Amino acid sequence: MIKTLNEREAKYPNGYRRPGEIGRERVERRMGVTCNKHVEWWSHFGMISLAHTRALSSTFQEHPKWTRKEGELKAIEIPYWGRAADIAGVFNRGVEEEERSACA
């Protein structure tokens, strides 16, 4: 992974407009970098992902009429992390605090 990231940084020192995941052949061909094998792995703690307007991807900011497809529901409660609603609540409180501090 380090070798791959170094290759991308050397080729695009100021970043690439449409980067993507390592191991996705379509992404790596588009970027003109070495195509890598991808691996599937499992962790002890599940991954959580919140789709929101403050995400790193600017796609939905550049195209406000686009909407995200609803993700596949995997779990309501996740071991180690807890309830999905509680996780979203923590994120939303952080956003609210950030907005308040920016206005002060």
VMD Tcl script that builds the backbone (N, CA, C; Angstrom):
set m [mol new atoms 312]
animate dup $m
set s [atomselect $m all]
$s set {name element resname resid chain x y z} {
  {N N MET 1 A 0.818 -1.177 0.000}
  {CA C MET 1 A 0.000 0.000 0.000}
  {C C MET 1 A 0.877 1.262 0.000}
  {N N ILE 2 A 1.953 1.246 0.769}
  {CA C ILE 2 A 2.852 2.406 0.820}
  {C C ILE 2 A 3.452 2.657 -0.561}
  {N N LYS 3 A 3.898 1.585 -1.228}
  {CA C LYS 3 A 4.470 1.707 -2.575}
  {C C LYS 3 A 3.446 2.332 -3.530}
  {N N THR 4 A 2.212 1.880 -3.452}
  {CA C THR 4 A 1.142 2.386 -4.311}
  {C C THR 4 A 0.849 3.856 -4.021}
  {N N LEU 5 A 0.762 4.212 -2.758}
  {CA C LEU 5 A 0.505 5.612 -2.403}
  {C C LEU 5 A 1.665 6.508 -2.837}
  {N N ASN 6 A 2.888 6.018 -2.691}
  {CA C ASN 6 A 4.052 6.786 -3.152}
  {C C ASN 6 A 4.009 6.998 -4.667}
  {N N GLU 7 A 3.594 5.952 -5.416}
  {CA C GLU 7 A 3.483 6.076 -6.865}
  {C C GLU 7 A 2.448 7.139 -7.235}
  {N N ARG 8 A 1.311 7.107 -6.565}
  {CA C ARG 8 A 0.265 8.090 -6.846}
  {C C ARG 8 A 0.733 9.503 -6.511}
  {N N GLU 9 A 1.400 9.651 -5.381}
  {CA C GLU 9 A 1.875 10.983 -4.991}
  {C C GLU 9 A 2.944 11.491 -5.950}
  {N N ALA 10 A 3.833 10.610 -6.413}
  {CA C ALA 10 A 4.876 11.019 -7.358}
  {C C ALA 10 A 4.257 11.472 -8.684}
  {N N LYS 11 A 3.233 10.762 -9.123}
  {CA C LYS 11 A 2.603 11.094 -10.398}
  {C C LYS 11 A 1.688 12.319 -10.282}
  {N N TYR 12 A 1.042 12.461 -9.137}
  {CA C TYR 12 A 0.093 13.560 -8.919}
  {C C TYR 12 A 0.418 14.266 -7.598}
  {N N PRO 13 A 1.492 15.070 -7.553}
  {CA C PRO 13 A 1.896 15.696 -6.288}
  {C C PRO 13 A 0.841 16.648 -5.713}
  {N N ASN 14 A -0.041 17.150 -6.551}
  {CA C ASN 14 A -1.101 18.048 -6.067}
  {C C ASN 14 A -2.441 17.339 -5.960}
  {N N GLY 15 A -2.428 16.024 -5.982}
  {CA C GLY 15 A -3.665 15.248 -5.897}
  {C C GLY 15 A -4.244 14.984 -7.270}
  {N N TYR 16 A -5.223 14.115 -7.311}
  {CA C TYR 16 A -5.880 13.727 -8.562}
  {C C TYR 16 A -7.360 14.035 -8.420}
  {N N ARG 17 A -7.952 14.603 -9.442}
  {CA C ARG 17 A -9.339 15.049 -9.366}
  {C C ARG 17 A -10.315 13.927 -9.018}
  {N N ARG 18 A -10.096 12.731 -9.540}
  {CA C ARG 18 A -11.012 11.618 -9.288}
  {C C ARG 18 A -10.251 10.392 -8.782}
  {N N PRO 19 A -9.698 10.445 -7.584}
  {CA C PRO 19 A -8.976 9.280 -7.068}
  {C C PRO 19 A -9.952 8.164 -6.719}
  {N N GLY 20 A -9.454 7.066 -6.264}
  {CA C GLY 20 A -10.314 5.954 -5.879}
  {C C GLY 20 A -9.527 4.935 -5.093}
  {N N GLU 21 A -10.202 3.849 -4.786}
  {CA C GLU 21 A -9.621 2.827 -3.935}
  {C C GLU 21 A -8.510 2.052 -4.641}
  {N N ILE 22 A -7.512 1.689 -3.857}
  {CA C ILE 22 A -6.432 0.839 -4.337}
  {C C ILE 22 A -7.019 -0.542 -4.611}
  {N N GLY 23 A -6.662 -1.112 -5.771}
  {CA C GLY 23 A -7.157 -2.434 -6.126}
  {C C GLY 23 A -8.371 -2.401 -7.044}
  {N N ARG 24 A -8.910 -1.229 -7.298}
  {CA C ARG 24 A -10.013 -1.113 -8.263}
  {C C ARG 24 A -9.406 -0.852 -9.631}
  {N N GLU 25 A -9.478 -1.864 -10.491}
  {CA C GLU 25 A -8.799 -1.802 -11.782}
  {C C GLU 25 A -9.230 -0.572 -12.589}
  {N N ARG 26 A -10.513 -0.284 -12.613}
  {CA C ARG 26 A -11.012 0.854 -13.394}
  {C C ARG 26 A -10.400 2.176 -12.908}
  {N N VAL 27 A -10.288 2.326 -11.618}
  {CA C VAL 27 A -9.703 3.536 -11.027}
  {C C VAL 27 A -8.234 3.646 -11.395}
  {N N GLU 28 A -7.500 2.550 -11.225}
  {CA C GLU 28 A -6.057 2.581 -11.459}
  {C C GLU 28 A -5.722 2.779 -12.934}
  {N N ARG 29 A -6.530 2.221 -13.821}
  {CA C ARG 29 A -6.318 2.456 -15.259}
  {C C ARG 29 A -6.586 3.926 -15.587}
  {N N ARG 30 A -7.658 4.473 -15.037}
  {CA C ARG 30 A -7.983 5.876 -15.282}
  {C C ARG 30 A -6.849 6.789 -14.804}
  {N N MET 31 A -6.261 6.455 -13.665}
  {CA C MET 31 A -5.179 7.262 -13.114}
  {C C MET 31 A -3.846 7.003 -13.811}
  {N N GLY 32 A -3.752 5.887 -14.548}
  {CA C GLY 32 A -2.506 5.550 -15.222}
  {C C GLY 32 A -1.425 5.091 -14.264}
  {N N VAL 33 A -1.838 4.383 -13.209}
  {CA C VAL 33 A -0.881 3.854 -12.240}
  {C C VAL 33 A -0.936 2.328 -12.270}
  {N N THR 34 A -0.019 1.690 -11.576}
  {CA C THR 34 A 0.051 0.237 -11.527}
  {C C THR 34 A -1.253 -0.343 -11.003}
  {N N CYS 35 A -1.758 -1.370 -11.711}
  {CA C CYS 35 A -2.966 -2.061 -11.250}
  {C C CYS 35 A -2.565 -3.051 -10.153}
  {N N ASN 36 A -3.275 -3.025 -9.060}
  {CA C ASN 36 A -2.976 -3.867 -7.909}
  {C C ASN 36 A -4.069 -4.896 -7.700}
  {N N LYS 37 A -3.705 -6.001 -7.092}
  {CA C LYS 37 A -4.695 -6.982 -6.680}
  {C C LYS 37 A -5.428 -6.412 -5.473}
  {N N HIS 38 A -6.664 -6.783 -5.345}
  {CA C HIS 38 A -7.381 -6.381 -4.141}
  {C C HIS 38 A -7.569 -7.618 -3.268}
  {N N VAL 39 A -7.715 -7.381 -1.997}
  {CA C VAL 39 A -7.924 -8.480 -1.063}
  {C C VAL 39 A -9.139 -8.166 -0.206}
  {N N GLU 40 A -9.813 -9.199 0.187}
  {CA C GLU 40 A -10.935 -9.047 1.105}
  {C C GLU 40 A -10.440 -9.469 2.480}
  {N N TRP 41 A -10.758 -8.683 3.486}
  {CA C TRP 41 A -10.336 -9.039 4.826}
  {C C TRP 41 A -11.426 -8.682 5.812}
  {N N TRP 42 A -11.363 -9.271 6.941}
  {CA C TRP 42 A -12.367 -9.078 7.979}
  {C C TRP 42 A -11.687 -8.560 9.229}
  {N N SER 43 A -12.385 -7.713 9.961}
  {CA C SER 43 A -11.819 -7.204 11.210}
  {C C SER 43 A -12.707 -7.638 12.377}
  {N N HIS 44 A -12.185 -7.505 13.552}
  {CA C HIS 44 A -12.952 -7.860 14.738}
  {C C HIS 44 A -14.065 -6.851 14.997}
  {N N PHE 45 A -13.837 -5.596 14.610}
  {CA C PHE 45 A -14.829 -4.548 14.816}
  {C C PHE 45 A -15.341 -4.097 13.455}
  {N N GLY 46 A -16.639 -4.087 13.299}
  {CA C GLY 46 A -17.244 -3.718 12.032}
  {C C GLY 46 A -16.957 -2.281 11.645}
  {N N MET 47 A -17.005 -2.014 10.341}
  {CA C MET 47 A -16.811 -0.666 9.825}
  {C C MET 47 A -18.161 0.038 9.784}
  {N N ILE 48 A -18.150 1.307 10.090}
  {CA C ILE 48 A -19.364 2.091 9.952}
  {C C ILE 48 A -19.101 3.202 8.946}
  {N N SER 49 A -20.127 3.597 8.245}
  {CA C SER 49 A -19.989 4.648 7.248}
  {C C SER 49 A -21.238 5.513 7.295}
  {N N LEU 50 A -21.039 6.806 7.441}
  {CA C LEU 50 A -22.156 7.739 7.429}
  {C C LEU 50 A -22.096 8.542 6.142}
  {N N ALA 51 A -23.129 8.497 5.340}
  {CA C ALA 51 A -23.200 9.309 4.129}
  {C C ALA 51 A -23.798 10.660 4.537}
  {N N HIS 52 A -23.050 11.727 4.277}
  {CA C HIS 52 A -23.501 13.044 4.719}
  {C C HIS 52 A -22.924 14.119 3.809}
  {N N THR 53 A -23.439 15.320 3.920}
  {CA C THR 53 A -23.027 16.412 3.031}
  {C C THR 53 A -21.622 16.917 3.333}
  {N N ARG 54 A -21.048 16.568 4.471}
  {CA C ARG 54 A -19.692 17.002 4.806}
  {C C ARG 54 A -18.661 15.938 4.453}
  {N N ALA 55 A -19.038 14.980 3.636}
  {CA C ALA 55 A -18.131 13.894 3.259}
  {C C ALA 55 A -16.973 14.439 2.436}
  {N N LEU 56 A -15.919 13.647 2.315}
  {CA C LEU 56 A -14.748 14.060 1.547}
  {C C LEU 56 A -15.065 14.217 0.070}
  {N N SER 57 A -16.004 13.420 -0.434}
  {CA C SER 57 A -16.354 13.486 -1.848}
  {C C SER 57 A -17.148 14.753 -2.135}
  {N N SER 58 A -16.694 15.495 -3.119}
  {CA C SER 58 A -17.404 16.720 -3.469}
  {C C SER 58 A -18.492 16.478 -4.503}
  {N N THR 59 A -18.643 15.239 -4.951}
  {CA C THR 59 A -19.577 14.919 -6.031}
  {C C THR 59 A -20.951 15.518 -5.796}
  {N N PHE 60 A -21.485 15.350 -4.618}
  {CA C PHE 60 A -22.844 15.785 -4.368}
  {C C PHE 60 A -22.922 17.282 -4.076}
  {N N GLN 61 A -21.786 17.931 -3.841}
  {CA C GLN 61 A -21.769 19.383 -3.713}
  {C C GLN 61 A -21.725 20.008 -5.101}
  {N N GLU 62 A -21.005 19.378 -6.018}
  {CA C GLU 62 A -20.898 19.888 -7.389}
  {C C GLU 62 A -22.172 19.638 -8.184}
  {N N HIS 63 A -22.929 18.633 -7.808}
  {CA C HIS 63 A -24.154 18.249 -8.519}
  {C C HIS 63 A -25.291 18.148 -7.502}
  {N N PRO 64 A -25.822 19.284 -7.047}
  {CA C PRO 64 A -26.808 19.259 -5.965}
  {C C PRO 64 A -28.085 18.479 -6.274}
  {N N LYS 65 A -28.403 18.259 -7.548}
  {CA C LYS 65 A -29.619 17.508 -7.881}
  {C C LYS 65 A -29.414 16.000 -7.763}
  {N N TRP 66 A -28.163 15.558 -7.677}
  {CA C TRP 66 A -27.892 14.139 -7.509}
  {C C TRP 66 A -28.263 13.742 -6.094}
  {N N THR 67 A -28.695 12.532 -5.908}
  {CA C THR 67 A -28.990 12.040 -4.563}
  {C C THR 67 A -28.246 10.731 -4.350}
  {N N ARG 68 A -27.981 10.438 -3.111}
  {CA C ARG 68 A -27.316 9.183 -2.784}
  {C C ARG 68 A -28.357 8.072 -2.740}
  {N N LYS 69 A -27.960 6.898 -3.208}
  {CA C LYS 69 A -28.827 5.741 -3.066}
  {C C LYS 69 A -28.762 5.303 -1.609}
  {N N GLU 70 A -29.864 4.851 -1.097}
  {CA C GLU 70 A -29.870 4.374 0.278}
  {C C GLU 70 A -28.998 3.127 0.368}
  {N N GLY 71 A -28.128 3.108 1.336}
  {CA C GLY 71 A -27.217 1.977 1.491}
  {C C GLY 71 A -27.925 0.727 1.961}
  {N N GLU 72 A -27.273 -0.381 1.751}
  {CA C GLU 72 A -27.820 -1.654 2.213}
  {C C GLU 72 A -27.748 -1.688 3.727}
  {N N LEU 73 A -28.838 -2.004 4.366}
  {CA C LEU 73 A -28.885 -2.065 5.818}
  {C C LEU 73 A -28.248 -3.371 6.279}
  {N N LYS 74 A -27.172 -3.242 7.013}
  {CA C LYS 74 A -26.468 -4.426 7.496}
  {C C LYS 74 A -26.808 -4.706 8.961}
  {N N ALA 75 A -26.987 -3.632 9.746}
  {CA C ALA 75 A -27.242 -3.842 11.170}
  {C C ALA 75 A -27.827 -2.579 11.795}
  {N N ILE 76 A -28.667 -2.774 12.786}
  {CA C ILE 76 A -29.212 -1.667 13.579}
  {C C ILE 76 A -28.277 -1.389 14.757}
  {N N GLU 77 A -27.701 -2.456 15.274}
  {CA C GLU 77 A -26.770 -2.345 16.394}
  {C C GLU 77 A -25.507 -3.110 16.029}
  {N N ILE 78 A -24.359 -2.473 16.255}
  {CA C ILE 78 A -23.084 -3.040 15.831}
  {C C ILE 78 A -22.226 -3.308 17.064}
  {N N PRO 79 A -21.763 -4.558 17.240}
  {CA C PRO 79 A -20.899 -4.832 18.392}
  {C C PRO 79 A -19.731 -3.849 18.436}
  {N N TYR 80 A -19.383 -3.435 19.619}
  {CA C TYR 80 A -18.325 -2.468 19.916}
  {C C TYR 80 A -18.805 -1.041 19.705}
  {N N TRP 81 A -19.451 -0.731 18.586}
  {CA C TRP 81 A -19.861 0.633 18.270}
  {C C TRP 81 A -21.195 1.012 18.892}
  {N N GLY 82 A -22.124 0.080 18.986}
  {CA C GLY 82 A -23.433 0.374 19.553}
  {C C GLY 82 A -24.502 0.564 18.488}
  {N N ARG 83 A -25.558 1.305 18.865}
  {CA C ARG 83 A -26.690 1.504 17.961}
  {C C ARG 83 A -26.364 2.537 16.885}
  {N N ALA 84 A -26.796 2.256 15.663}
  {CA C ALA 84 A -26.544 3.160 14.538}
  {C C ALA 84 A -27.099 4.556 14.818}
  {N N ALA 85 A -28.282 4.639 15.401}
  {CA C ALA 85 A -28.889 5.944 15.705}
  {C C ALA 85 A -28.030 6.737 16.686}
  {N N ASP 86 A -27.420 6.058 17.641}
  {CA C ASP 86 A -26.559 6.750 18.612}
  {C C ASP 86 A -25.287 7.268 17.947}
  {N N ILE 87 A -24.727 6.482 17.034}
  {CA C ILE 87 A -23.518 6.899 16.315}
  {C C ILE 87 A -23.821 8.143 15.477}
  {N N ALA 88 A -24.947 8.123 14.760}
  {CA C ALA 88 A -25.347 9.284 13.959}
  {C C ALA 88 A -25.579 10.493 14.865}
  {N N GLY 89 A -26.131 10.280 16.039}
  {CA C GLY 89 A -26.360 11.368 16.986}
  {C C GLY 89 A -25.058 12.026 17.429}
  {N N VAL 90 A -24.034 11.225 17.706}
  {CA C VAL 90 A -22.725 11.772 18.091}
  {C C VAL 90 A -22.167 12.616 16.948}
  {N N PHE 91 A -22.260 12.107 15.732}
  {CA C PHE 91 A -21.777 12.856 14.566}
  {C C PHE 91 A -22.537 14.177 14.437}
  {N N ASN 92 A -23.848 14.125 14.515}
  {CA C ASN 92 A -24.665 15.331 14.349}
  {C C ASN 92 A -24.387 16.364 15.440}
  {N N ARG 93 A -24.177 15.917 16.671}
  {CA C ARG 93 A -23.836 16.866 17.752}
  {C C ARG 93 A -22.502 17.546 17.451}
  {N N GLY 94 A -21.543 16.791 16.912}
  {CA C GLY 94 A -20.255 17.374 16.543}
  {C C GLY 94 A -20.400 18.422 15.463}
  {N N VAL 95 A -21.258 18.163 14.481}
  {CA C VAL 95 A -21.510 19.124 13.412}
  {C C VAL 95 A -22.120 20.396 14.003}
  {N N GLU 96 A -23.081 20.236 14.891}
  {CA C GLU 96 A -23.733 21.393 15.514}
  {C C GLU 96 A -22.725 22.215 16.327}
  {N N GLU 97 A -21.860 21.546 17.082}
  {CA C GLU 97 A -20.841 22.249 17.869}
  {C C GLU 97 A -19.890 23.016 16.953}
  {N N GLU 98 A -19.498 22.385 15.846}
  {CA C GLU 98 A -18.616 23.034 14.881}
  {C C GLU 98 A -19.248 24.292 14.301}
  {N N GLU 99 A -20.526 24.200 13.977}
  {CA C GLU 99 A -21.240 25.346 13.401}
  {C C GLU 99 A -21.353 26.483 14.419}
  {N N ARG 100 A -21.617 26.132 15.676}
  {CA C ARG 100 A -21.713 27.165 16.727}
  {C C ARG 100 A -20.372 27.871 16.931}
  {N N SER 101 A -19.288 27.090 16.959}
  {CA C SER 101 A -17.982 27.694 17.196}
  {C C SER 101 A -17.535 28.552 15.996}
  {N N ALA 102 A -17.973 28.186 14.789}
  {CA C ALA 102 A -17.628 28.971 13.604}
  {C C ALA 102 A -18.341 30.314 13.608}
  {N N CYS 103 A -19.533 30.354 14.197}
  {CA C CYS 103 A -20.320 31.589 14.234}
  {C C CYS 103 A -19.856 32.510 15.359}
  {N N ALA 104 A -19.186 31.974 16.358}
  {CA C ALA 104 A -18.781 32.781 17.524}
  {C C ALA 104 A -17.609 33.675 17.216}
}
mol reanalyze $m
mol bondsrecalc $m
mol representation Tube
mol addrep $m
